[in-house]
Amino acid sequence: MKKSGLFLLLCSLLLGCYKGYAHYTNDTIRSAGKFSFTVKFDLENARSTIALLGSKHVSEKQLDGWLASAGTRALISKLKSTPAIARSAMIKAIENKKADAEESKYQYAHIRQQLDSMRLFLDRLAMAADSITQAICEELRPFRSSGNDTVVLYGLMGGYSAGFAFTNNKSAFYMGLHFYKGDITGVAVSAKHELFHTIQSAEYQFEPVMENLRQTDSAWEAPYYLLRHIFLEGSAEFVADNEPYLKTSPYLRHEHEHSVVNAYRHEAVFYLIEHLLLDAFHQPSLMDFGQLYSILFDWNWNNPAYYAGKHMMAELVKEYGAGYLQKSLGRDALYFIRDYIQLSGSGRVKEAYSFSAEFTQLVETMLQQVETYQRTAGTVTR
């Protein structure tokens, strides 16, 4: 099997034979002109948090500067917290005082116990970041049809999330580096997954389509949104496959071991998805969308929709060739769903799930409306 450039680079880092050094200014890492990305790896929050936690005394000016950084502001927003609580959490951690429930969300006491290893991790990550980013960009460039993308990857220290983004800002995503425990391979593969989401957002604008579906029949909104996210997360999992790294990356191995249970309950995963979406369609007024999304996509439920989407994309690429993934990026996700339903019923898929006629018709009806809208809007689908 041909190994990717990212795979070979990460192996060299693991073996200690990487000789490169990232020449950077303010951690800005720009891909060469032939690539379609400009990536800024912003470690300001991570570095300043480690510096503050390693101090015996800090000034108000230092705390103000830390609170003003983009990464710290994003972390506060993610935690639904306030600058005052963040400041108090930091001061208590420095003074080795017990934090209250809201302050504990920042996990600064935990991070403070690992300062030396965290500093070393950040130094290694900064040194290798340029090469890692360029390797990722080179592998993802073929999926971008045109244009250039600027993405900021914020490395954070604090909070309870290994990675997150905000829907109103598609050019930034955030990684809780303390979760990776020094695992640069885990950071790199996770970054590739998130950068692929940037390409997905640029290649197809789904918002007008979903709004048209909602206006046509509001009961379509939730099923459409969830089916699209099965495509988004599944294809990103397929592109940023963690399986080649399971022997060398503790973080990715832990992720894999947590989700592999879905393979054992393969048919039940698709049954769950089909019937939850049908229930949401038939009883939208009784639906709790937050709970529904959590069951399908949350870590606590073993991320069944991630598993399903990756399996679906793998089977479709196996059937139609590598070009299928590229084609799917420029058209509505419902084509991906319909294609898999049809392939699953063909007898050519191992462990094929037999979708109900009702679910198949729901997908087909929504897709017909999408095509009607796109013809009216003059949208060309590749």
N, C-alpha and C positions, 0 to 999 in steps of 0.2 A: 504494500500500500504506500502511495506517495505521501510523504509527510509535508505538512504546510510549513511556511516560513515561520509562523508564530510558534508552532510545535518545536521546531529545531532551535529557535532562539531560547525558548523557555527551558529546553533540555540543557543548553549551554550555560544558562544562568544557574540551574540546579547543580550542575557538575562543577561549577566554579571556573569554567574556562572562558567565560565572557570577558572580553578585553576592551569593549567599547566604553565610552563615557559620554554622557549626555551633556552637550554644551548648550546651556539654556539660560534664558534671562527671565526671572520671575516665573519660572516653571512653564513658560509658553513653549509648546511643542508643535511645530508646524510640519505637516507632511510635504513631501516634494511636490512640485507643480503638477506632475502627472497624476497625483492622487486627487480625490474629490473631497478631502477633509482638511480642516484646520482644527486641531484639538489642543485645547489649553488644559493642562493637568494642573489644577489649582490645589496646592497643599497648604495654603496659608492657615486655614483653621486647624488642621492636624498639627502643624508645626507650632503654632502659637499656643494651642491647648497643652501640648506636651511641655512647652517652655514654662507656662504658668504653673502647671501642676508640679513641676520640678523646682519651683522657687519657694523660699521660706516666707518671703514677703512680696507683695505686688502693689503697685500704685494704682490709683484710680485711672490715670492716663493709660496704663497698660490694659486694664480691664475694658476701658472704653474702646480702645483700638481693636481688641479682640471681639467685642460685641458688634463692632461696626463692619467686620468682614462679611463678605457675601455668604461664605460657608456657615458661619455662626448664625446669621439671620435665617438661613434656610433651615438649619437644625431647630431653631426656636419655633419656626412655623410648623415644621413637621410634628413636633412634640405638642403643638397647640399650647405653647408656653409663653413666657414673657421675658424680656431682657432682664428684669429685676430678679426673676427666679433663676435665670441662667447665671447671673452675677453671684447670687447667694449660693448656688450649687458649687460654683468654682471656689469661692472663698472658704466654704466649709470643707471642701476636699483638701485645699491647701493647708488648712488649720487642723485637719484630721478630726473634724467634728461630724456628728451624725446628721445626715441629710433627711429631710422630711420626704413624704411620698412623691411630691411634685419634683423636688430637686433630685431625687434618686433616678428619675428617668434619664438623666444625662450620663449616668454610670461613671462619673469622674473618680469616685473612690476606687472602683475596679481598675480603671485605666492607670491610676496613680501607682498601683502595685506592680505595674509592668513597664515602668518608664524606660529602663535601659533597653529592653527588647523592642519597644515601640520606636525609640530613637534610631536604633539600628535598622529596623524595618523601613522607616521613612528614608533614611540615607540610601539604602539599597534600591528602593523604589524610585527615588529621584535620579539615581545614576542610570537606571535601566529604562526609564520612562520613554525617552525619545525613541529607542529601538523598538520597544514594545508597541508604541503607538503607530510607528511607521509600518510594522509588520501587520497590525490589525487593519490599517487603512488600505494596504496593498491587497489584502484578502477580501475586503468589502467593496473596493472600488468597482469591480465588475457589476455589482448590483445597482449602482447609481447610474441612471440613464443620462443625466445632464446636471450641470450646476455644481456649485461648491457649498459645502456645509461647514459651519463653524460650531463646534460643540465644546462646552466646558465640562470637564469631569472634576468635581469637587471631592477631594479626599477629606473626610471628617474624622474627628475623634470625639465620640459622644453619641448618645441616643441608643435606640433599640433596633435599628434597621441596618442591614448590610447593604442595602441599595434602594433608592427611591427617586422619584421625579415628580414634578408638578405639571398638571395638564396644561396650564397656561404658559408654560415655558418649555418648548420642545428642544431648545438648544443647550440644555444643562441637565445633568443628572448627578447624583450624590451617592457616595459610597462610604459606609461606616468602616473605616480601615481597621478598627480594633477587633472587628469580627473575624478578620482574615488571619490573625495570629501569625503574622510574618510570611504568609503564603502569597508570594508574588504571582505565581501561576493562577491562583484563585482570583486575584484582582484582575489579571489580564483577560481571562476567559469571561469573567463577569462583565468587564468593560466592553468586550466584543459583542456580547449579547445586547447591551444597552445601546451601543453605537449602531447596531443593526436596526433598532427601533427608530433611530433618527432617519435612516434611509427609508424605512417603511412610511413614516409620516410625510417625507418629502415626495415619495413616488405616487401616493394616492391620497386625495383629500376626501375623507369619508363623511365629514361633518354635514355638508349639504345633502348627501344621500340619506343619512340617518334622519335629518330634519324633515325631508320629504316623506320618508316612511312614517315618521311620528305623526305628521299632519294627515296622512292618508288613513292610517289606522294606528292609534296610540299603543295598541297591544303589541305591535311589532317592535317597538323601541327596545325593550329589554332583550328579547331573543336576538335581535340583530347585533346589539352592542356586545353581547356575550359571545356570539359566534365569531364576530370580528376579532375579539381578544383571544379566542382559541387559535385563530390563524396567526395573530401577531406573536403571541408567546410561543406557540408551537414551532413556528418557522425560525424564530430567534434561537430557540433551544437547539434546533436542527443545525443551524449555521455555527453557533458557538457550542458545539457538542463537547460535553465534559468527559466523555468516556475515554478518550486517548490519554487523559491525565490522571486517571483514578489511582494509579500506583505512586504517583509523585506529588499529588496535591491533597493534603489532609482536608482542606476546606471543601474541594469538589467531591472528594470521596464521601464526606459526611452528607453533602447535599444529595448525592446519588443514593446512598444507603437509606436516606429518609424517604425518597420518592419511589424507590424500586418496588415497593409494595404494590404500586399501581399495575405493574406487569403481571403480578399474581392474580389481580382482580380485573383483568383487562376488559372482559365483557361487562362487568358491573360498572366500570368507569363510563363506558358509552351509554349504558342504560341510565345511569345517574344523570348524565348531561342531557340526553334526549328527554327524559321525563321532567326534569326540573324546568327545562325551557318550554316544554308544552304546558306545564302548569302555569308558568309565568305568562304565557300567551292567553290562556283561557281565563285566568283569574288575576289580571294585573292589579286590581284594587286591593287584593289581599297579599300581594307580593311584598316582601321586605328585600329590596334590591341589595342592600349591604350584606345581609346574611347569605343571599343567593351567590353573590360574587365571592364571598369568603369561602363558601363550601367548594367552589370550583377552582379558585386560584390561590387560596391561602396556604401558607406553610403548615398551619395546624391541621389541615385536612390533607396533607401530602401532595398538594398541587395537582389534582387529577386532570385539570384542563391543560396544564403544561404537557403532561405525559400524552394525552390524547392528541393534541395538536402536533407534537413532534412525531408521533407514530404516523399520523395522517400524512404529513409532509414527506416523511421517509418513504412511505409506500407509493405516493404519487410521483416522486422523483425516480424511484425504482422503475415504475411503469412507463413514465413519459420522458425520462432523461433529465439531466441537470438543468436544462433550459426551462423546465417547468417552474422552478422557484423564481427565476428572473421574471417570467411571464406573470406569475401570480402577484408580484409587487405592484404592477400597474393596473390592476383591475380589482373589482370588488371582492371582498373575502367570501361572499356567498358562492362565487364560482368554485373556490377551493372546497367549500363544504359540499356543494353538489357533486363535484368531481369525485370526492372520496366516497360519497354515498353510492354513486354509480359504480365505482371500482370495487367497493365492498360487496356489492351485489353481483359482481361478475364471476365470482369464484376464484379469482386470481390473487386474493389477499389471504395470507395466513391469519388465522384467528379473526376472520371477518365478523363484524357485528351486523346483525340483520335489522336495519332501521325500519321503523313502522311506516306504513303508507301515510299516516297523518303527519308525522314529522317531515317526511320527504316532501309532502305537498306544501307544508308551511314554508320550507326553504324555497321551493320552486315558485310559490306565489310572491314571496318577498323579492326574489330575484327578477321576476317579471316586472314588478313595480320599479325596481332599480333600473332595469333596461328602458322602461318607458320614460322615466325621469331623465335618464342620460340622453336619450334621443331628443327629448324636448329641450334640454339644456345645451345640446350640442357637444356633449362630452364624448370624447373618443376613448374607447376602451381597447387596450392592446390585447 
